[in-house]
Amino acid sequence: MPRKLELSGKKFGKLTVIKRSNKKGKTCRAMWQCLCECGNKKDIYSHSLTNGKSKSCGCSQHTQRGIAHNRIDLTNKKFGKLLVITDAPTKNHQARWLCHCDCGNKKIIIGSKLRRGETKSCGCLRHVAYNWKGHEGISANYWSSVKRHASKKNRPLTITIQEAWEKFINQNQRCALSGVPLYFSRDVNRKKRTNRIVR
């Protein structure tokens, strides 16, 4: 009885074999589920892997068309929290790259957005910002209002929320100039008519 072929874990070009696929092709030949370096998964015939016919999910052929051959190589470069791993299939004539985020996720990003700084994470930064509660006794909403107030007066805020809280504590929660009590609540300020952090 012929020995059953086992390809799991083997590497063929950009493809790493994960496991035998449950799918059967038109010829009922065995197929294998493979993970490409670009991040795509594809079921491929055994003979296509072993004879070297299939070396990627198709992204290698795709990148040879259109503008892909002129793309700027971003491999191993870091953009914010994203580290570029390898090239990915172009889409709508735009070069794309498979990136590994510091949070552990992998995502395909358009190269131009990486270079222009428009994309700096897999999306986890937006999630963190959305769930941000502030720092110590300073709420996120209040700190945002402080920054807006400073911007309207053309006085850019040059300290972080952590530094502001540290100064607040070191000054015994009072204004360093007038000695008037400071509060980080707009409601308290209205009731007691005390100073806000930005005046």
N, C-alpha and C positions, 0 to 999 in steps of 0.2 A: 504494500500500500504506500503510495507516494506521501512524502512528508508534507504536512500542512505548512504553507508559507506564513511566516510571521514577520511583519514589518513594523510593528508598534515600537515607537521610540527612535526609529531610524530617520536619518536626515537625507533629503534629496534636493539639492540646490537650496532654494529658500523654504522648502517644505519640510515640516517635521510631522511624522505620522503619529496621530493620537491613538487611534484604535480602528479595528475593522468596522466598516460601515454596514448598516442594515440594508442599505439600498443595493439594488442589483441593476446593472445596465441592461441594454437591449440584448446583449449576448449572454446575460446571466453570469458574467464574470465577476470575480470579487472586486470590491471597491474599498478604499481606505479613506477615513476622515483625516484630513491633513490641516495643519495650522501653518499659514504662510507668514513670513516675517513682516508683511504689511499689516497683519492683524486679521485677515480674512480666513475663513474656514471653507474647505472645499472637499468634496468626495471625488477621488481619483482612482482609476483602474490600476491594479497591481502592475501590469506590464508597462504602463505608461511611466510609472515610477522607476521600475528596475531597468528599463532600457534608456532612461534619460530623456524621454520625450516630454515629460512634465517636470519642470523645475520650479514652478511658481503657480499661484492661483490664476495667473493670467496678467498680473500687474507688470511683470518684466516686459512682456510684449506691448502692453499698453503704454509704458513709459518711453518706448522707442518711437511712438507716434506723436504728432502735434508738436507742442513746445517743450515736451519733457526733456529732450536731449539738450536743451539750452538752460535748464533749470540751474539755479545756484545751489551748490552742494551745502546743505545745512547739517549733515550727519555729525553727531556728537557735540553739536552746539547747544548752548543753554539759553532759553528765553523765559525769564521769570521762573516759574516752577516746572517748566517743560524742558526735557532733554530729548533731542531728536535722535531716534534710533535708526530709522532707515526711510527710504522713499516709499511712497504709496501711489496707487493708481491715480492718474490725473482725472479731473472731473471738470467739465465745462471749460476745458483748455487752461485749467489752473493747476499748478504743481502742488502736490499735497505730501505731507510727511507724517509718519507714525511717530508719536511722541510718548514718552513716559513721564507722568506727572509725579511730583514729590509725594503726593498723597497715595500713590500706588496704582492709579488708573492709567490705562493706555487709551490714546485717542488720536484720530487722524485730523491734522490741522492744515489749512491752506498756508503755503509758504510765505506769501506776501503778508498775511496777517501776523505771522511770527516776526518777520523782519520789521514791520511797522509798530510792533508792540501792542497790537490790538487784542491779541490772545496771549495770555500769560499763564493760563492753567487749563485743566480739563473742564473747568466749570466750578471747581470746588471753592475758588475764591469768592464767587458770587454767593455760594451757599453759606460761607462763613460770614460774609458781610450781612446777609439777610438775617442770620441768627445772632448777630452781635448784640450784646446787651449793654455794653458800656464798660466802665471800669470803676470798681469800688462804689462810691456814692454818686458817681456821675453817670446818668443814664445815656444811652446811645442817642435818644431823641434830643436831649438837652445839649449834648456836645455838638450835634449837627446844627442846632439853632445858633450855638455860639460861633461856629465857623461861618454860617450864613451872615450873621450880624457883622462879623469882622470883615467879611468880603464886601458887604455893602458900604462899609466905611473905608474901603480900600486899605485895610490893615491886615494883610495876610497873617494867619495864625501860624507861628513858627515853632510852637511847642506841641508835644503829643498829649493825649489825654492822661497818660501815666505821669508825665512831668507836671501837668496842671494839678493833679491830685496831690502829688508830693509837695508842691509849693503851698497848696491849700492847707495841708497838715502842718508843715513847717512854720507857717505864719499864724498858727493857732486859729485857723478858719476866719481870718480877718484880712482886710485890705492892708497892704504893706504901707500905703501912703496915708490913709485917713484913719485906719484902725477900726473902720466900720465892719460889722460882721458880714461875711459872704455866704451865700447859699447857692446850691446847684439845682434849685427848684424854682421855676418861674412863679408858681403859686405862692410860695413863701415870700418871694421878693415883693409881690404885689401887696400882700397883707402887712408886712413889716416895713415895706419901703426901704429895703436894704439894697446894697450894691450887687450887681451881677458881675460875673467874671470879666465880661467884655462890656465896656461902657462907651 
